[in-house]
Amino acid sequence: MPPKPKITKEMIVDAAFEVAREDGAENINARTVSKKLGCSTQPVMYHFRKIEELKKAVYQKADEYHSAFITDIHGDNPMKEIGSSYIRFAATEKNLFRFLFQSNEFSGKNISELIDAEELQPITAILGQEADVGMEQAKAIFRSLFLLAHGYASMFANNSMEYDEEIITSDLGLIFDGTVNASRGNRDVSFI
């Protein structure tokens, strides 16, 4: 009889990611992951002594998946396209969106800390170039776009709603154009 295939840590994370994607992260446990893998719970508990450790690894994988999803841009307005992709992600990957952005992961932080995050610096730099504004103004524009996009995304992630790309693109364009114009109109304005 051939030996059973070895269950690796990566296989466990991949299986737990699929559980989160299909059924929600709250359903990640040794039993659901081992069932997905077709094995006992022993390999899961061997590699991850606590389910919270596994959820952190899955969160990282989901974050990487989300980042790749929203930054796959091909249009002439990267910021509107990223916003649209963020909303589309919520509409198509409801469970992953809720896991990433509605699981209290940002507890104790404020909006400025999120906008200043190192991971967002390339995006705000692109925005600054695209809008021809300084970094602080770019962050203020991004914040406005993000809050609109997150509102839309939350509605789609938590409700069965019809996704209307045309309306979303129009609204993102209004916010983008309005905040860029406001920024250019008074470059000395301090954005709070």
ZABAVEX-194308 format. One record per residue (C-alpha): residue in one letter; z, y, x. Coordinates in nm, 3 decimals. Each point is the difference from the previous one (the first is absolute). Layout:
a	Z	Y	X
...
//
This chain:
m	0.000	0.000	0.000
p	-0.100	0.336	0.151
p	0.274	0.258	0.057
k	0.045	0.266	-0.264
p	-0.156	0.332	0.089
k	0.251	0.241	0.146
i	0.091	0.292	-0.224
t	-0.011	0.315	0.209
k	0.172	0.331	-0.051
e	-0.338	0.162	-0.067
m	-0.079	-0.259	-0.267
i	0.330	0.078	-0.170
v	-0.064	0.376	0.007
d	-0.351	-0.054	-0.136
a	0.133	-0.218	-0.282
a	0.277	0.249	-0.082
f	-0.259	0.280	0.002
e	-0.199	-0.193	-0.261
v	0.316	-0.047	-0.209
a	0.063	0.375	0.017
r	-0.362	0.074	-0.085
e	-0.025	-0.240	-0.293
d	0.353	-0.001	-0.147
g	0.184	0.295	0.157
a	0.221	0.026	0.307
e	0.309	-0.067	-0.209
n	-0.127	-0.360	-0.026
i	-0.001	-0.060	0.375
n	0.253	-0.273	0.070
a	0.008	-0.323	0.198
r	-0.102	-0.206	-0.302
t	-0.305	0.206	-0.103
v	-0.125	0.031	0.357
s	0.046	-0.369	0.078
k	-0.177	-0.090	-0.325
k	-0.293	0.223	0.102
l	-0.009	-0.181	0.337
g	0.048	-0.348	-0.148
c	0.306	-0.071	0.212
s	0.377	-0.011	-0.028
t	0.213	0.313	0.031
q	0.115	-0.110	0.347
p	-0.286	0.165	0.200
v	0.046	0.325	-0.191
m	0.373	0.009	0.069
y	-0.052	-0.109	0.361
h	-0.226	0.298	0.076
f	0.179	0.248	-0.226
r	0.375	-0.049	-0.022
k	0.017	0.267	-0.270
i	-0.260	0.070	-0.265
e	0.040	0.373	0.073
e	-0.147	-0.066	0.347
l	-0.301	-0.165	-0.162
k	-0.037	0.288	-0.247
k	-0.001	0.247	0.292
a	-0.279	-0.197	0.168
v	-0.193	-0.010	-0.328
y	0.056	0.374	-0.048
q	-0.154	0.061	0.344
k	-0.299	-0.220	-0.086
a	-0.042	0.174	-0.336
d	0.021	0.341	0.170
e	-0.273	-0.099	0.248
y	-0.215	-0.134	-0.284
h	0.051	0.323	-0.197
s	-0.082	0.218	0.303
a	-0.325	-0.189	0.062
f	-0.086	0.024	-0.370
i	0.043	0.376	-0.028
t	-0.152	0.096	0.335
d	-0.328	-0.187	-0.053
i	-0.184	0.326	-0.066
h	-0.372	0.071	0.000
g	-0.046	0.326	-0.189
d	-0.026	0.363	0.101
n	0.349	0.094	-0.122
p	0.248	-0.235	0.167
m	0.307	0.146	-0.170
k	-0.132	-0.044	-0.354
e	-0.118	-0.348	0.092
i	0.340	-0.096	0.141
g	0.164	0.134	-0.317
s	-0.241	-0.196	-0.220
s	0.057	-0.313	0.208
y	0.378	0.041	-0.029
i	-0.030	0.016	-0.379
r	-0.250	-0.288	-0.011
f	0.241	-0.210	0.209
a	0.273	0.057	-0.260
a	-0.237	-0.094	-0.281
t	-0.123	-0.320	0.170
e	0.309	-0.106	0.199
k	0.274	0.094	-0.246
n	0.267	-0.228	0.145
l	-0.064	0.102	0.359
f	-0.001	0.367	-0.094
r	0.336	-0.034	-0.175
f	0.138	-0.193	0.298
l	-0.112	0.266	0.247
f	0.068	0.318	-0.194
q	0.242	-0.076	-0.280
s	0.258	-0.221	0.165
n	0.239	0.268	0.130
e	-0.134	-0.045	0.354
f	0.014	0.378	0.049
s	0.359	0.038	-0.116
g	0.178	0.289	0.170
k	-0.323	0.168	0.116
n	-0.161	0.313	-0.134
i	-0.368	0.082	-0.056
s	-0.022	0.201	0.324
e	0.119	-0.299	0.203
l	-0.264	-0.218	-0.162
i	-0.276	0.255	0.064
d	0.115	0.045	0.362
a	-0.008	-0.377	0.066
e	-0.183	-0.098	0.317
e	-0.229	-0.233	-0.197
l	-0.134	0.294	-0.201
q	-0.077	0.226	0.296
p	-0.361	-0.123	0.037
i	-0.061	0.061	-0.370
t	0.150	0.350	0.003
a	-0.202	0.075	0.316
i	-0.323	-0.102	-0.178
l	0.105	0.211	-0.297
g	0.066	0.301	0.224
q	-0.348	-0.032	0.152
e	-0.168	-0.059	-0.335
a	0.173	0.299	-0.162
d	-0.005	0.218	0.314
v	0.373	0.070	-0.021
g	0.300	-0.037	0.227
m	0.224	-0.306	0.006
e	0.274	0.143	-0.225
q	-0.258	0.104	-0.258
a	-0.166	-0.342	0.029
k	0.335	-0.163	-0.075
a	0.046	0.223	-0.307
i	-0.349	-0.090	-0.124
f	0.067	-0.368	0.065
r	0.330	0.020	-0.188
s	-0.177	0.142	-0.306
l	-0.272	-0.265	0.015
f	0.253	-0.276	0.059
l	0.220	0.098	-0.293
l	-0.297	0.004	-0.238
a	-0.136	-0.328	0.139
h	0.343	-0.165	-0.013
g	0.047	0.111	-0.360
y	-0.331	-0.152	-0.100
a	0.068	-0.312	0.208
s	0.341	-0.050	-0.161
m	-0.153	0.024	-0.345
f	-0.258	-0.268	0.085
a	0.246	-0.227	0.181
n	0.243	-0.002	-0.291
n	-0.230	0.007	-0.300
s	-0.315	-0.166	-0.129
m	-0.218	0.308	0.008
e	-0.372	0.050	0.033
y	-0.092	0.111	0.352
d	-0.238	0.298	-0.013
e	-0.134	0.079	0.347
e	-0.182	0.314	-0.119
i	0.312	0.168	-0.140
i	0.208	-0.099	0.302
t	-0.259	0.134	0.245
s	-0.028	0.323	-0.197
d	0.378	0.051	-0.005
l	0.033	-0.075	0.371
g	-0.281	0.248	0.066
l	0.175	0.270	-0.204
i	0.327	-0.045	0.189
f	-0.175	-0.021	0.338
d	-0.220	0.303	-0.058
g	0.282	0.201	-0.155
t	0.251	-0.064	0.277
v	-0.261	0.053	0.273
n	-0.107	0.328	-0.156
a	0.361	0.110	-0.038
s	0.064	-0.090	0.365
r	-0.302	0.190	0.124
g	0.073	0.300	-0.220
n	0.331	0.067	0.170
r	0.045	-0.181	0.330
d	0.336	0.170	0.050
v	0.151	-0.162	-0.308
s	0.274	-0.243	0.088
f	-0.034	-0.321	-0.199
i	0.335	-0.143	-0.099
//
